[in-house]
Amino acid sequence: MSKLFPRNEHTVDRALRVILGLILLALVFVGPKTMWGLVGIVPLATGLLGSCPLYTLFGVSTCKLKAPSGA
């Protein structure tokens, strides 16, 4: 599963994506009640998974590098 969804998002990045996703989804139920709020599913899903497909495609990572194991 880690090869399919490699972790490439920092904790702050993930939190911001989840918050943004929830705000956009709220547009479906509150406020202008537009279906464009469903776009919020994308940042919500990537924030919850901790993996962004575009980051993977372009080789970007906001996640800290793990320390090499062993001595």
C-alpha positions in Angstrom: 0.0 0.0 0.0 2.9 2.3 0.7 4.0 2.0 -3.0 0.5 2.9 -4.2 0.2 5.8 -1.7 3.6 6.9 -0.6 3.5 9.4 2.3 4.7 12.7 0.9 2.8 15.3 3.0 4.0 16.9 6.2 1.6 17.0 9.2 0.9 20.7 8.7 0.2 20.1 5.0 -2.2 17.3 5.8 -4.1 19.4 8.4 -4.5 22.3 6.0 -5.8 20.0 3.3 -8.3 18.4 5.7 -9.5 21.8 6.9 -9.8 23.2 3.3 -11.6 20.0 2.2 -14.2 20.4 5.0 -14.7 24.0 4.2 -15.3 23.3 0.5 -17.7 20.4 1.4 -19.6 22.8 3.6 -20.5 24.8 0.5 -22.7 21.9 -0.6 -24.9 22.2 2.6 -24.4 25.7 3.9 -24.1 29.1 2.2 -24.4 29.1 -1.6 -25.3 25.4 -1.7 -23.4 24.8 -4.9 -22.2 21.4 -6.1 -18.8 22.9 -6.7 -18.2 22.2 -3.0 -17.7 18.6 -3.9 -14.2 19.6 -5.1 -13.4 19.5 -1.4 -13.3 15.7 -1.6 -9.9 15.9 -3.2 -8.0 17.8 -0.6 -9.9 16.0 2.2 -8.9 12.5 0.8 -5.3 13.5 0.1 -5.0 15.0 3.6 -6.5 11.9 5.3 -4.3 9.5 3.2 -1.1 11.6 3.6 -0.3 11.1 -0.1 -0.8 13.5 -3.0 -0.8 12.0 -6.5 0.6 15.2 -8.0 3.4 15.3 -5.4 4.3 11.8 -6.4 4.1 12.6 -10.2 6.4 15.6 -9.8 8.7 14.0 -7.2 7.8 16.6 -4.5 7.6 15.8 -0.8 6.8 18.1 2.1 7.4 15.2 4.5 10.6 15.1 6.6 13.1 12.5 5.5 13.4 9.5 7.7 16.7 8.9 9.5 18.6 5.9 8.0 18.2 2.8 10.0 21.2 1.0 11.4 24.6 2.4 12.4 
